Amino acid sequence: MKTLPWLCAVLMAGVSATAISVPKQASAEDSLTVVSWGGAYQESQRKAFFEPYAKTGVKVTEGEYNGEIAKIRAMVQSNSVTWDVIDIDTQTALAACAEGDLETIDWKKLGLDRSKFIGGDLQDCAVPNIVYATVIAYDTTKLNPGPTTIGDLFDTKKFPGKRALQKNPFVNLEWALIADGVPTADVYKVLGTPEGVDRAFKKLETIKKDVVWWEAGAQPPQLLADGQVVITSAWNGRIFNAMKADKKPFKIVWDAQAFDWDWWAIPKGGPHVEGAYKFISWSSQPAPMAEQTKYISYGPANKDAIPNISPDVLKDLPTAPDNMKTVLIVDPQFWADNGDQLRERFNAWLAK
């Protein structure tokens, strides 16, 4: 992935603290609705972006959703868009862009250097805001020693008990192939064939009866804490937050971490497009992005934010060199092209 080679060098650079500068007037419009994913992630956005930005005189109204493209599509097609800015995942942004449901981003209007952003060249309708990872995690008081590889997720003899996975083929199919012996570099080549899809589902079948399916990001740490599962997939920031804020005895396994992005996007025909641009521009500056890492362990998409992050925070980000050794970089175009078909098969498989 051409956007990543700079990482190790930047992470080894010196760091310094930088204060966030809030402009006197960010927007002529006095209100903005920003929709995100809730939980610890949205709390980090609230502290780093929403509350500081509100001090400019712009009222920020928050909303939550589960990333459904159907909601965006329905609002746009009915000319009843009420959201100004949405935090959106990679494949949904690509699909919504292709359908014409998102504004094409004018980087000149943003006043930002696109080359400064990890993944900034990957799509035209969204601005990268974080890099995150889907990982597996476990409770160290329940499993000791615990799992160390993605293959351990599928080893119910060595690690008996329920495991939680997102109710989505995304990442689960990739991990199934890796656990079945497919090299990480070949995952999408294999998954792009009917035989590869069959192979992934066959591997998932081996643990199906032991899986608890989660749908919201707050569920995995709660499932672990309640003892309902012994291993869970999760977004790394949610587990880190449970460890840091709630002092949970959890541990992240970085093997085959699925490296991905979240993005700011503007629904087509939104009520405050100019205000949305100004909010995205402000929140994409290095200082606010660095500030967010104090509250959740997702990496900032703006490379210039890295020097503003302390070393003890950097080590827990997906972009830390030790955490990148066996990384699986998610292929957003694969999921944009094949997501609907694979989700249909996945749902049918679940119903059996």
N, C-alpha and C positions, 0 to 999 in steps of 0.2 A: 504494500500500500504506500503510494508515493508521499502521502501526507505525514508519515510517521518517523522517518529516519532521524529527524532532529531531536527526538525525545531524550535519548540517553545523554546527549551532550548538554541539553538544557537542564536536565534534572541534576546534573553534577555541578551546575554553575552556582555561584554564590546567591544568597537570598537577602532580601531586605523588606522592611515593612513599609507599606504605602497607604496613606489615608484615602478614603473615598471622598471625592469632591462632588458635591451636589450642586448642579447648576441652579441659578436663581429662578429661571423659568424654562422648563423643559418642553412645555407644550401650551399652545393657545387654547387647547381643549381641556376642560376641567374634570373629565372623568374617563376612565379606561377600565374595561373588563378583561382580566387576564385569567386564563383557564389552565390548570395544571393537574397533577396526579395525586394531590393530597399527601397526607402523612408527613414523615420526616423530610422528604424531599421538598414539598411545598413550604414546610416550615423554614427550611434553609433559604428558599427564594424569598419568603416573607421578610426575613431578617436582612438579607443581603441586597434585595432589589425593591420589593413592594413598599416597605415602610420608609426606607430612605427616599425613594422616588416620590412618595406621597408628600414629602416635605417641600417639594417644588410647587405645591398647590394643586396637583393633579390627584383626584380621588381615585384610588385603585380598588376596584371591586374584584374579589377573587371568586373563581369557580373551580369545580373539580369535575373530572371525567375519567373514564378508563381507556382513553385513547381511541374510541370508536370512530372510524371514518364515516360511519352511517350518520352520526349526529352532525358532523361538519357538512356532509353532502346534503342532508335534508334541509339545513338552514340556508345553504347557498342556493339550492334549486328552488326553494320556496320564497326567495328574496326576503328572508326574515332573519338575517344574521344579527345576533346580539353579542357575539364575542369579538373582541378587538385583537387580542393576541392569544395564541395557543402554544403550549409546550407539547410537542408532537414527536413521536418516534420516527426512525429513519424510513422504514418501509411504508408507513402510512403517509408520511410527507411526500414520498415519491409518487405513490398512487394518487393522492389527492391533487398533486401538481399536474399529473398526466390527465386527470379528469377535469381540470380547470377550476378546482374548488379553492385554490390558494392564490394569493397575489404573487406575481413574479417579483423577486426581490431586486430592487435597484440599489446596488451597493454604493453608488455615488450619493444617493439620497441619504443613506445611512451614515456616510462620512467615514466608513471603515475600510481598511485594507484587507481585502478578501484573502490574500496570501498569508495573513497572520493567523488564520483560523485553521485548526486541525479539521480536515474534512470540508473546508470552505468551498472546494471545487467539486464536491460530489453531487450537488443538486442546485436548482435555480429558484426554488420557492421557499427556502428556509435558511435560517442562519444558525449554525451550530452554537449551542450554549454550554453543554457539558459532554464529557466522555465518561462512560460508565461501563460496568461489567456485570453480566449475569454470571454468578459463581455458585458453588455449593458451599454450605456451611453446616456446622454441627455443634452440639453442646458438649463441651469437654468433660463435664461431669457425668455424662451418659456414655460417651465413647472415649476410651483411653486405652490404647492408642486409637486415634480416629482415622478417617479416610485421608488419603494423600493424593489420589488421582481421580480423574473422572470415571475411570473404570470401577472404582470402589462404590460409586453410586449404584451400580448395577449388580454388586456382589452382596446378595442378601444372606449368603452363608457366613461370610466374614463379618458383615455388619447387619445383623437381623433387625427387623423393625420397619415401621412405616417411613417412607420418605415423601417429601412434598415437591411437586413440580408445577410450574405454571400451566394453566389449562390452555395450552397453545402449542402448535408444533414447532414454533420458533425456538431455536436453540436446542430443544429436546431432540430433534432429529439429528442435528449436527453431533451432539454429545453421544447419541446412540451409535453413530457410525465410528466415532473416535474410540469409544469403549469396545467396539467390535473389531478394532485393529486398523481402521482407515487413518493414514497420516493426516494431520491437520491441514496440510497444504493441499490435499486432494479431496477434502470433504465436499466442496460444492461441485466438483467434477463428478463425483460419485452420486451425490444427491440429485444431480441433474438428469439422472437416468431412471427409468422405471424400476430397474433391478436395484438401484441404490435406495430408492424410496422404500421398496419392499424390505430390503435389508434393515433399514432404520426402524421400520415399524415392527419387524420381527424381534429386534433387540429390545425395543420398548415393551413388547409383549411379555418379556421375561420378568418384568417388575410391575406390570399393570395392576395386579391384585394388591400390591403393597404401596400404591401411590395415593396420596391425598392431593387433590388438585386445588391450587390457589388461583385467584383471579385479581386480587388487589395487592399492591406492594407491601402493605402493612401486615399481611397475613403470615408470611414465612417466619419472621422473628417471633410472632405470637404462637405459631404452631410449635416452634422449637421450645419456647419458654414453658408452654403448657404440657410438654412431653408427649404431644400427639404424634410427633415424628422424631426420628433420630438424625436424619439428614434432610436438608431442604435446599432447593435452588432459591436464589434470591438476587435482588439487585444489591451490589456490594455496599452501597450507602446505607441501606436499611439495616443490614447486619452490623455495620460499623456503628451506626447510631445506637443500636441496642447495646452494643458493647461499651460505648463511651458514656452515653447519657443514662442508660438503665443498668449499667454494670453487669450485664449478662455474660456468663462464661462461655461465649461462643468463639468459634474460630473459623476463619475463611480459608477455603482451599482454592488457591489461584490456578491450579492446573486446568488448562483449556478454558480459562476465563473467556467469555464471549464479549469481546470489546465492541462497543457500539456508541452511538451518539443520541442525544436529545437535541431538539431544535426549537427555535422561536419561529412561528409562522403567523401569517395574517390571513384569515378567511376572506375569500373573494367577496367584495361588496360589504365589508365590515363598516360599522357606523363611524369609526374614528381612525381611518387609515393613516393619516398624517401623524396623529398622536401615537399610533402603534409603532410607526417608524422611529419616532423620537424615544419611546420607551426601549425598544430593542437596541438602538444605538447606545443609549446610556448604560443599559445593563450589560452590554458586550464590551465595555471598557475594562482594562486590566484590573483596576482596583476593585470594582464590585465583584468581578469573577473570582479574584483571589479571596475576597471576603467570604464568599459562599463556602469555600473549602473549610472554614472554621466550624461549620455547622453540619457538613455532610462530606463524605470522602469520595466525591466525584471530581474528576479533573476538569479544569477550565479549558474551554475550546480555544480561547485566545492565548496564543503562545506567549505573548508579552506579560501574561498574568503569572507565569511560573516563577520568575524571580521574586515575586512578592509573597511567596508561600514558604513558611518555615519548614526546615528539613523533617521535623517530627510529624508534620502533616503530610508531606510529600510521600513518605514511605508507605502510607496506607492508601494511596491513590492507585487506580488501575494502571497508570502510566509509569509507576516505579519500575526500574529495570528488572528487579527480582521478580516482580509480578507479571512481567511480560514474556518470560522465558518460553512458555508453551502457549502463548496467546492464540485464540481463534478470533480473527477479525471478521466480524459478521459481514456478509455480502448483501448490502441493501438492495441492489438491483435484482439479485436472485429472488429475494422475497417479494419485491414489487411485482416481478413477472410471474411468480409461482405461488404466492401466498394464498390466494383465494382457493386454488385447487387443493393445496396441501391442507388448508384449514377444513375444507369440506371433507376430505378423507379422514382427517384427524377426528372430527366430530362424529363421523360415522363409526370410526374405530372405537371411540369412547362409548358409544351407545350399544355396542355388541355385548 
